[in-house]
Amino acid sequence: MTVNHSSILTKDYFITYLKLIMNSREYTLIQAKEFAFDFFFKGDMDRYGTSTWLQFEKAIIEIDKITCEIEVC
């Protein structure tokens, strides 16, 4: 996957990316988040800028909310 450093990746982009990781690797959300941080961000929150990182965090919150509703938390 090629990422342009000058663009801001969206929450929807990260929702799709994290769901792909979760489904293909059978990871929990926490495991997918750690994987994405290590693999995609290379362990650097600022690798693609603050705005992209915030969109990543919003995606995690959104997936957690959806997952929680399905599991009746």
N, CA, C and O of each residue as an XYZ file, in Angstrom:
292
protein
N       0.849     -1.170      0.000
C       0.000      0.000      0.000
C       0.893      1.232      0.000
O       1.744      1.392      0.875
N       0.699      2.084     -0.966
C       1.453      3.320     -1.055
C       0.676      4.433     -0.381
O      -0.527      4.581     -0.596
N       1.362      5.210      0.431
C       0.724      6.321      1.131
C       1.474      7.594      0.798
O       2.698      7.660      0.910
N       0.732      8.594      0.391
C       1.310      9.892      0.098
C       1.446     10.663      1.411
O       0.457     10.863      2.117
N       2.637     11.086      1.733
C       2.884     11.767      3.001
C       2.189     13.128      3.092
O       2.044     13.665      4.190
N       1.761     13.690      1.976
C       1.170     15.026      2.028
C      -0.347     15.002      2.235
O      -0.950     16.050      2.468
N      -0.968     13.829      2.154
C      -2.423     13.784      2.323
C      -2.782     13.255      3.707
O      -1.997     12.561      4.353
N      -3.981     13.599      4.139
C      -4.489     13.139      5.430
C      -5.376     11.931      5.155
O      -6.336     12.014      4.388
N      -5.047     10.811      5.787
C      -5.863      9.617      5.640
C      -7.081      9.744      6.550
O      -6.992     10.310      7.640
N      -8.204      9.222      6.104
C      -9.469      9.432      6.797
C      -9.784      8.334      7.806
O      -9.170      7.267      7.813
N     -10.758      8.632      8.654
C     -11.254      7.663      9.618
C     -11.771      6.424      8.892
O     -11.511      5.298      9.315
N     -12.502      6.633      7.799
C     -13.044      5.505      7.037
C     -11.937      4.634      6.451
O     -12.067      3.411      6.398
N     -10.856      5.260      6.016
C      -9.697      4.514      5.519
C      -9.185      3.585      6.609
O      -8.941      2.405      6.357
N      -9.021      4.110      7.819
C      -8.479      3.310      8.914
C      -9.473      2.271      9.424
O      -9.061      1.202      9.873
N     -10.754      2.558      9.366
C     -11.747      1.545      9.734
C     -11.606      0.351      8.804
O     -11.578     -0.793      9.258
N     -11.519      0.609      7.524
C     -11.352     -0.461      6.546
C     -10.038     -1.196      6.769
O     -10.001     -2.426      6.744
N      -8.970     -0.457      6.986
C      -7.641     -1.050      7.195
C      -7.628     -1.927      8.451
O      -7.132     -3.053      8.409
N      -8.163     -1.428      9.555
C      -8.159     -2.190     10.803
C      -9.062     -3.421     10.709
O      -8.712     -4.481     11.228
N     -10.211     -3.293     10.057
C     -11.092     -4.447      9.879
C     -10.417     -5.513      9.025
O     -10.563     -6.708      9.286
N      -9.685     -5.087      8.016
C      -8.943     -6.035      7.179
C      -7.922     -6.801      8.018
O      -7.809     -8.022      7.902
N      -7.188     -6.091      8.851
C      -6.211     -6.734      9.739
C      -6.922     -7.704     10.685
O      -6.482     -8.839     10.866
N      -8.015     -7.250     11.282
C      -8.732     -8.088     12.238
C      -9.275     -9.363     11.581
O      -9.195    -10.446     12.159
N      -9.818     -9.228     10.388
C     -10.399    -10.389      9.704
C      -9.337    -11.331      9.147
O      -9.443    -12.547      9.305
N      -8.334    -10.786      8.510
C      -7.340    -11.637      7.859
C      -6.412    -12.325      8.849
O      -5.948    -13.436      8.592
N      -6.135    -11.679      9.978
C      -5.224    -12.250     10.968
C      -5.937    -12.782     12.207
O      -5.314    -13.321     13.122
N      -7.276    -12.617     12.213
C      -8.083    -13.013     13.359
C      -7.579    -12.342     14.640
O      -7.412    -12.986     15.676
N      -7.343    -11.031     14.540
C      -6.873    -10.220     15.656
C      -8.040     -9.532     16.342
O      -9.073     -9.268     15.726
N      -7.862     -9.247     17.610
C      -8.767     -8.356     18.318
C      -8.449     -6.926     17.877
O      -7.462     -6.686     17.182
N      -9.283     -5.999     18.283
C      -9.028     -4.596     17.956
C      -7.700     -4.135     18.554
O      -6.940     -3.418     17.903
N      -7.424     -4.539     19.777
C      -6.168     -4.143     20.422
C      -4.967     -4.683     19.651
O      -3.986     -3.967     19.449
N      -5.037     -5.926     19.225
C      -3.943     -6.512     18.456
C      -3.790     -5.811     17.102
O      -2.673     -5.564     16.649
N      -4.916     -5.494     16.464
C      -4.875     -4.806     15.166
C      -4.282     -3.411     15.319
O      -3.511     -2.963     14.470
N      -4.642     -2.726     16.402
C      -4.094     -1.397     16.666
C      -2.576     -1.468     16.830
O      -1.846     -0.659     16.257
N      -2.107     -2.433     17.611
C      -0.667     -2.598     17.820
C       0.044     -2.950     16.525
O       1.127     -2.437     16.244
N      -0.570     -3.831     15.735
C       0.013     -4.209     14.457
C       0.124     -2.992     13.539
O       1.176     -2.753     12.946
N      -0.960     -2.225     13.424
C      -0.957     -1.040     12.561
C       0.066     -0.018     13.036
O       0.749      0.601     12.221
N       0.176      0.162     14.340
C       1.155      1.109     14.875
C       2.575      0.683     14.504
O       3.388      1.513     14.097
N       2.868     -0.599     14.645
C       4.208     -1.092     14.325
C       4.464     -1.153     12.820
O       5.520     -0.729     12.351
N       3.492     -1.683     12.057
C       3.702     -1.927     10.633
C       3.449     -0.685      9.781
O       4.277     -0.323      8.945
N       2.322     -0.043      9.989
C       1.934      1.092      9.153
C       2.644      2.377      9.578
O       3.231      3.078      8.753
N       2.583      2.673     10.871
C       3.185      3.908     11.380
C       4.661      3.740     11.744
O       5.329      4.716     12.086
N       5.170      2.512     11.672
C       6.576      2.220     12.000
C       6.943      2.702     13.398
O       8.065      3.144     13.643
N       5.968      2.609     14.322
C       6.203      2.996     15.707
C       6.295      4.491     15.948
O       6.750      4.919     17.009
N       5.868      5.296     14.975
C       5.968      6.756     15.082
C       4.609      7.393     14.810
O       4.144      7.417     13.670
N       3.977      7.909     15.860
C       2.662      8.543     15.722
C       2.664      9.687     14.712
O       1.647      9.942     14.067
N       3.769     10.364     14.569
C       3.854     11.529     13.688
C       4.343     11.208     12.277
O       4.598     12.122     11.492
N       4.475      9.941     11.948
C       5.003      9.539     10.640
C       4.218     10.176      9.487
O       4.812     10.619      8.504
N       2.899     10.224      9.602
C       2.056     10.809      8.551
C       1.350     12.080      9.011
O       0.427     12.554      8.349
N       1.776     12.626     10.129
C       1.217     13.875     10.629
C       0.162     13.652     11.702
O      -0.421     12.574     11.823
N      -0.060     14.694     12.466
C      -1.002     14.643     13.581
C      -2.430     14.384     13.119
O      -3.157     13.625     13.760
N      -2.834     14.993     12.032
C      -4.213     14.827     11.549
C      -4.501     13.381     11.169
O      -5.577     12.865     11.470
N      -3.560     12.727     10.516
C      -3.747     11.327     10.153
C      -3.810     10.469     11.413
O      -4.633      9.557     11.498
N      -2.947     10.750     12.393
C      -2.971      9.986     13.640
C      -4.322     10.141     14.351
O      -4.852      9.170     14.891
N      -4.874     11.349     14.354
C      -6.170     11.574     14.984
C      -7.279     10.793     14.270
O      -8.199     10.292     14.917
N      -7.195     10.690     12.952
C      -8.169      9.909     12.195
C      -8.050      8.422     12.544
O      -9.056      7.717     12.612
N      -6.822      7.951     12.763
C      -6.572      6.580     13.197
C      -7.231      6.327     14.553
O      -7.884      5.303     14.748
N      -7.059      7.255     15.478
C      -7.664      7.115     16.806
C      -9.196      7.135     16.732
O      -9.864      6.379     17.438
N      -9.746      7.997     15.880
C     -11.200      8.043     15.705
C     -11.721      6.720     15.157
O     -12.792      6.260     15.553
N     -10.970      6.111     14.249
C     -11.368      4.819     13.680
C     -11.398      3.744     14.760
O     -12.306      2.913     14.789
N     -10.420      3.759     15.635
C     -10.369      2.782     16.729
C     -11.584      2.942     17.639
O     -12.208      1.955     18.028
N     -11.914      4.176     17.974
C     -13.083      4.452     18.821
C     -14.360      3.972     18.137
O     -15.222      3.369     18.776
N     -14.479      4.238     16.851
C     -15.666      3.844     16.093
C     -15.813      2.321     16.057
O     -16.901      1.798     16.297
N     -14.735      1.619     15.762
C     -14.793      0.153     15.722
C     -15.117     -0.398     17.103
O     -15.911     -1.330     17.230
N     -14.514      0.168     18.127
C     -14.775     -0.283     19.496
C     -16.241     -0.095     19.850
O     -16.851     -0.966     20.470
N     -16.804      1.035     19.459
C     -18.212      1.324     19.735
C     -19.118      0.317     19.021
O     -20.061     -0.210     19.612
N     -18.823      0.059     17.753
C     -19.625     -0.895     16.972
C     -19.501     -2.292     17.565
O     -20.501     -2.993     17.720
N     -18.291     -2.693     17.893
C     -18.047     -4.015     18.462
C     -18.749     -4.158     19.805
O     -19.327     -5.202     20.108
N     -18.694     -3.121     20.588
C     -19.338     -3.144     21.900
C     -20.847     -3.266     21.778
O     -21.476     -3.972     22.567
N     -21.433     -2.591     20.807
C     -22.878     -2.659     20.596
C     -23.299     -4.067     20.168
O     -24.344     -4.567     20.585
N     -22.475     -4.692     19.336
C     -22.781     -6.051     18.874
C     -22.684     -7.043     20.026
O     -23.504     -7.954     20.140
N     -21.677     -6.863     20.880
C     -21.446     -7.776     21.991
C     -22.241     -7.398     23.242
O     -22.183     -8.113     24.243
N     -22.971     -6.300     23.203
C     -23.760     -5.790     24.314
C     -22.873     -5.613     25.556
O     -22.978     -6.354     26.533
N     -22.010     -4.618     25.479
C     -21.086     -4.325     26.581
C     -21.797     -3.724     27.768
O     -21.164     -3.420     28.779
